[in-house]
Structures are given as structure tokens and as C-alpha cells.
Amino acid sequence: MRKKRKIVFLCLILVWFCGTIYIFWDSLLGKPGTTHTKYDIKTLGLKRYINSYNEEDVQEPVRRHGFNILVSNKIPPDRTIPDARSPKCLSHFSGIPQFLPTTSIIIVFYNEARSALLRTIVSILKRTPEFLLEEILLIDDFSENIEDGSALVNLPKIKLVRNQNREGLIRSRVKGAKLAKGRILTFLDSHCEVNIGWLPPLIQRLSQEPRSVVTPVIDPIDKDSFDYEKLTEILRGGFDWSLNFRWEEQPIDIRKKDEIQPVRTPVMSGSAFSVQKDYFMSMGSLDTKMDIWGGENFELSFRIWMCGGSINIIPCSRVGHILRKKHPYRFPDGNVNTYLRNTRRVAEMWMDEYKRFFYAARPSSRMQTYGDLSERRNLRIKLKCQNFRWYLEHIYPQLQLPVSDELAYGHVKQGDYCLDLDPGQLPVITKIRLCSESKEAQDWSWRRKGIIVSNGMCLTSDPLVTHLYVVVQFCNYGDNQRWYRHEKQIVHESSGMCIDSYMANKGLVLADCDNSLDSQHWQLSVENSASLEKDYLDNT
């Protein structure tokens, strides 16, 4: 009897010990995909909030928001979406350390479809561990209906700020960052759905790499059916010389064998990312002199990489994002003009001598003013940033230069005056005018074999056909379009004569070469005189 009591007593001690260990372990580690945040969307007056759409939505359900609002309104705000993570993620993130810092989630919206905005918020509340969620900051960018945001304030963790004027995504995100209480800032678009276990992998990575920006894998949500599509391959962000963002496959030589390891990305899409607040603010947050929306992802990406940070996609974090073919909302200066202005500002600020390739791809951007850059240039000096050549060599070597045979480029000038063209029917006589960074016709490229090009047209002269005038004409790569450099002169190969500006009021002409004449002395913005000389000798 005494022996049985002893066994029972030992069993009770064992149960107590195991229970204590479990409670301690459970307090230390959370469970991925769970939350203790309690909310009741019924108190919102759900049907009244969602179904307040315009009659025009029935006739054209996609026009106002860029996705089918009628289908969106029928989908429950707390719908279940497929777990898009690799099975490896479940074991790798089997517990969430409670010492991780909290995050403030910043969502900027303007006239957003209410059903999409509500699904974004409910997905956060449903799939985010409460102890990691400091707050959800809703920044209403002066939506036409104030109730788009005010009707949501009774949901937990919500803090609403309404702009008094339309500020745009960029300035509104900076406002949210300044107000945020969490040590981590997480920016989300207003038409997302976060997936199971989405947040802990982001925060854990930032704890390991504080000078970095991390983004989830962006899974597409169909704009018509709202089906959630699980990407089977982790894509990274890239772009072309027009600064058009694109998703692209990882290069084979850097592809990770372990599918859950962070993926380095040259640029991010900007629809969802996390960053330490102190780091974000010390790096200059976002460029608040950019307008409304567009190009801010390039500006931030270039700055992070070139100034000592890194950007990584975290495969175990997944967020769905409604893919729209175009931006549905009005911009004060127009959608296209705003994007061109912003991207031109990025090119001028960060792309150094490579900005000419941007202008070649987006010539109309020269019509847009880009504002004062002095503050951002001082920031670049303060942060001791690398140049864009370094970025191309170390971060994005896969971006091919559009010109591979260039020996010199930029302005061809005498003092403050530059080689220029009048618009008109070819052939066009060349002239010199005051240099201007905004004039496309003053950008020249000296290619191998002596070809000098502007806007796809070649510098040409012929004693008989052009009467010694220097003109631009369609490129035929003949002898009358070949030039070489002799000291400060530009020599026409077939005639042996030099470009002279002594008849500048009428146009540039060929004249007998005389190195003592200033009117025959030309400078190029960027040139390698040795390369030009070698190119001439190699082709004679």
C-alpha cells in the first residue's frame, strides 16, 4: 500500500514538473499562425459597411478599383486562404521567441474598396501573434468618404489618422513611420491578405540583420476571381532601363539550394516590407519630395544597397496582393506625368552617368521637373554611399547595358555651349546652344568605328552632298559618318577636315583643321581619349 502511494506521489510530481515545463516553454515560444487578438466583425455593421458601393459598380465592376468589386464584396473578410509556405518552414519556425520586438503595421489607403481594406485588416488580426503586433496604423489619404476609415476604429489595434489633403502614398507612409510606436515598421498595401505565419520570419531576420529591409514573397490574388495563387518559384525584383519594375527568376549561379533561405533582391516591389524604425529613419525614410505614388521602391532600394544595407525576400513569409493592370485612382498631375517625374528624380539622384540610358528609354521624362535634390545629395554624402556603377557590378550585374561599344558620351561642348539640333525633317543641320541638362538633343554617344549618335541618328557630313555643313542623318555607317579625335578636335575621317563653330549662327561646318582655333576645340562630358585614339588606329 505504501509502495503504491509512493508511485502515485512520484507520478504527481512528474505531471507537475511536465506541466511547469510546458507552461514555461509556451510562454517563451508562441505558435506560428495563431493569435490571441479577439475581434467581432459583426459589431462593424458588416453588410452596411461593405455594400455601400456606387450604382456604376454594377455596370462596370472593375473600373473604379482596378478589380471586380462585386466579387470582392461577396468574399468573407475572414476567408481561409491556402498556406503557401514550404513544409520546411513549419519545422524551421516551430516556435516564436517572445523577446522579438513588436511591429507597427502601416496601411495607407485612398478610396480603397472597403471589402478589400477590411480583408487586409482581418487577415492581420487573424494570422498575427498578438504579442508581436503593436498597432495597425491606418492612414486615410483624404478619401472621398470619411467613413471608409472611421467605421473601422472599433476593431482592435486600429489607430486611424486622416490627412487633411491628398498627400499620396509616399508622404503618408513617412507620416505613419513617425507616429509608429513599434520598433519594427511593416508597410502593407491596402488590398493584401497576409498568410499563415507571415510576420515572425520577417522580424527574426531583422533581429539578425538590423541594417536590412525584408519583404515577404508576394503571391498574386486574381483581380477578377480573387483566387489566391501560390507561387511555386521564388522570384526576385528587377527592372529595365525605363525603370519599369518586373519579377524575374533568380540567376542560376546564385540560386539557393535551401528553398527557405533569404533571397537577395536588387529592388523590391514596395507593396509589403518590414524594416527597423531607427534604421529606416536614419537612412532618410522615403523621399518626401516625390509625389503621390510611383518610383519610391527604386529610390529606397538603390539607397539601401548603395549605402551599406541589404534587401532580402524571406521565403517563409507570404502575403497575397491583388494584381491590378493599372492604377485606378486620379493623380493631381496625372498618373503618367507623376510617375515620369518621380522616376526622373530617382535617375538624377542615384543613377549617376547611367541616367542617360533612362532618358533614352523615357525621353518624355525630360519634360518633367524633378525638384530640388540638395537635401538628398547631402544625405548620400553623409551615408557614404557607393556609386551606381558599384550597384551594377555587385548587386545587379544581370542588367545589360543597352550600349556595349560606347567610347564617350554626354555633351559635346565649347564652354557653356553644346552641340544641339533643331527638330525637323532630316537631314538636320547641327548648331550650338547654351547647354541644358533637360535637352535630349544635346546627348551624344561616340561609338566604336567613329560613329557619333544622338537619338538614333548619326552625325554626318559630305563636302558635296551637305555643302560642308555638319548634319544628322539616318545611320548608314559609311565613311561620311566616321569621325576621330585628334587632341581637342573632332576630325571627319573621309575629308580630313574638322568640325568648326565659326558660323555658329547658321550651323556647324567642316573647315581645314587648325589646332590654334578655339572654334575647333571640343570637350565631351565623359571620354577616354586613349580608347578613342586606339579605336581610330584599329579601324584605319
C-alpha positions, 0 to 999 in steps of 0.5 A, spaced: 500 500 500 505 504 501 509 502 495 503 504 491 502 511 494 509 512 493 508 511 485 502 515 485 506 521 489 512 520 484 507 520 478 504 527 481 510 530 481 512 528 474 505 531 471 507 537 475 514 538 473 511 536 465 506 541 466 511 547 469 515 545 463 510 546 458 507 552 461 514 555 461 516 553 454 509 556 451 510 562 454 517 563 451 515 560 444 508 562 441 505 558 435 506 560 428 499 562 425 495 563 431 493 569 435 490 571 441 487 578 438 479 577 439 475 581 434 467 581 432 466 583 425 459 583 426 459 589 431 462 593 424 455 593 421 458 588 416 453 588 410 452 596 411 459 597 411 461 593 405 455 594 400 455 601 400 458 601 393 456 606 387 450 604 382 456 604 376 459 598 380 454 594 377 455 596 370 462 596 370 465 592 376 472 593 375 473 600 373 473 604 379 478 599 383 482 596 378 478 589 380 471 586 380 468 589 386 462 585 386 466 579 387 470 582 392 464 584 396 461 577 396 468 574 399 468 573 407 473 578 410 475 572 414 476 567 408 481 561 409 486 562 404 491 556 402 498 556 406 503 557 401 509 556 405 514 550 404 513 544 409 520 546 411 518 552 414 513 549 419 519 545 422 524 551 421 519 556 425 516 551 430 516 556 435 516 564 436 521 567 441 517 572 445 523 577 446 522 579 438 520 586 438 513 588 436 511 591 429 507 597 427 503 595 421 502 601 416 496 601 411 495 607 407 489 607 403 485 612 398 478 610 396 480 603 397 474 598 396 472 597 403 471 589 402 478 589 400 481 594 406 477 590 411 480 583 408 487 586 409 485 588 416 482 581 418 487 577 415 492 581 420 488 580 426 487 573 424 494 570 422 498 575 427 501 573 434 498 578 438 504 579 442 508 581 436 503 586 433 503 593 436 498 597 432 495 597 425 496 604 423 491 606 418 492 612 414 486 615 410 489 619 404 483 624 404 478 619 401 472 621 398 468 618 404 470 619 411 467 613 413 471 608 409 476 609 415 472 611 421 467 605 421 473 601 422 476 604 429 472 599 433 476 593 431 482 592 435 489 595 434 486 600 429 489 607 430 486 611 424 489 618 422 486 622 416 490 627 412 487 633 411 489 633 403 491 628 398 498 627 400 499 620 396 502 614 398 509 616 399 508 622 404 503 618 408 507 612 409 513 617 412 507 620 416 505 613 419 513 611 420 513 617 425 507 616 429 509 608 429 510 606 436 513 599 434 520 598 433 519 594 427 515 598 421 511 593 416 508 597 410 502 593 407 498 595 401 491 596 402 488 590 398 493 584 401 491 578 405 497 576 409 498 568 410 499 563 415 505 565 419 507 571 415 510 576 420 515 572 425 520 570 419 520 577 417 522 580 424 527 574 426 531 576 420 531 583 422 533 581 429 539 578 425 540 583 420 538 590 423 541 594 417 536 590 412 529 591 409 525 584 408 519 583 404 515 577 404 514 573 397 508 576 394 503 571 391 498 574 386 490 574 388 486 574 381 483 581 380 477 578 377 476 571 381 480 573 387 483 566 387 489 566 391 495 563 387 501 560 390 507 561 387 511 555 386 518 559 384 521 564 388 522 570 384 526 576 385 525 584 383 528 587 377 527 592 372 529 595 365 532 601 363 525 605 363 525 603 370 519 599 369 519 594 375 518 586 373 519 579 377 524 575 374 527 568 376 533 568 380 540 567 376 542 560 376 549 561 379 546 564 385 540 560 386 539 557 393 539 550 394 535 551 401 528 553 398 527 557 405 533 561 405 533 569 404 533 571 397 537 577 395 533 582 391 536 588 387 529 592 388 523 590 391 516 591 389 514 596 395 507 593 396 509 589 403 516 590 407 518 590 414 524 594 416 527 597 423 524 604 425 531 607 427 534 604 421 529 606 416 529 613 419 536 614 419 537 612 412 532 618 410 525 614 410 522 615 403 523 621 399 518 626 401 519 630 395 516 625 390 509 625 389 503 621 390 505 614 388 510 611 383 518 610 383 519 610 391 521 602 391 527 604 386 529 610 390 529 606 397 532 600 394 538 603 390 539 607 397 539 601 401 544 597 397 548 603 395 549 605 402 551 599 406 544 595 407 541 589 404 534 587 401 532 580 402 525 576 400 524 571 406 521 565 403 517 563 409 513 569 409 507 570 404 502 575 403 497 575 397 496 582 393 491 583 388 494 584 381 491 590 378 493 592 370 493 599 372 492 604 377 485 606 378 485 612 382 486 620 379 493 623 380 493 631 381 498 631 375 496 625 372 498 618 373 503 618 367 506 625 368 507 623 376 510 617 375 515 620 369 517 625 374 518 621 380 522 616 376 526 622 373 528 624 380 530 617 382 535 617 375 538 624 377 539 622 384 542 615 384 543 613 377 549 617 376 552 617 368 547 611 367 541 616 367 542 617 360 540 610 358 533 612 362 532 618 358 533 614 352 528 609 354 523 615 357 525 621 353 518 624 355 521 624 362 525 630 360 519 634 360 518 633 367 521 637 373 524 633 378 525 638 384 530 640 388 535 634 390 540 638 395 537 635 401 538 628 398 545 629 395 547 631 402 544 625 405 548 620 400 554 624 402 553 623 409 551 615 408 557 614 404 554 611 399 557 607 393 556 609 386 551 606 381 556 603 377 558 599 384 550 597 384 551 594 377 557 590 378 555 587 385 548 587 386 545 587 379 550 585 374 544 581 370 542 588 367 545 589 360 547 595 358 543 597 352 550 600 349 556 595 349 561 599 344 560 606 347 567 610 347 564 617 350 558 620 351 554 626 354 555 633 351 559 635 346 561 642 348 565 649 347 564 652 354 557 653 356 555 651 349 553 644 346 552 641 340 544 641 339 539 640 333 533 643 331 527 638 330 525 637 323 525 633 317 532 630 316 537 631 314 538 636 320 543 641 320 547 641 327 548 648 331 550 650 338 546 652 344 547 654 351 547 647 354 541 644 358 541 638 362 533 637 360 535 637 352 535 630 349 538 633 343 544 635 346 546 627 348 551 624 344 554 617 344 561 616 340 561 609 338 566 604 336 568 605 328 567 613 329 560 613 329 557 619 333 549 618 335 544 622 338 537 619 338 538 614 333 541 618 328 548 619 326 552 625 325 554 626 318 557 630 313 559 630 305 563 636 302 558 635 296 552 632 298 551 637 305 555 643 302 560 642 308 555 643 313 555 638 319 548 634 319 544 628 322 542 623 318 539 616 318 545 611 320 548 608 314 555 607 317 559 609 311 565 613 311 561 620 311 559 618 318 566 616 321 569 621 325 576 621 330 579 625 335 585 628 334 587 632 341 581 637 342 578 636 335 573 632 332 576 630 325 571 627 319 575 621 317 573 621 309 575 629 308 580 630 313 577 636 315 574 638 322 568 640 325 568 648 326 563 653 330 565 659 326 558 660 323 555 658 329 549 662 327 547 658 321 550 651 323 556 647 324 561 646 318 567 642 316 573 647 315 581 645 314 583 643 321 587 648 325 589 646 332 590 654 334 582 655 333 578 655 339 572 654 334 575 647 333 576 645 340 571 640 343 570 637 350 565 631 351 562 630 358 565 623 359 571 620 354 577 616 354 581 619 349 586 613 349 580 608 347 578 613 342 585 614 339 586 606 339 579 605 336 581 610 330 588 606 329 584 599 329 579 601 324 584 605 319 
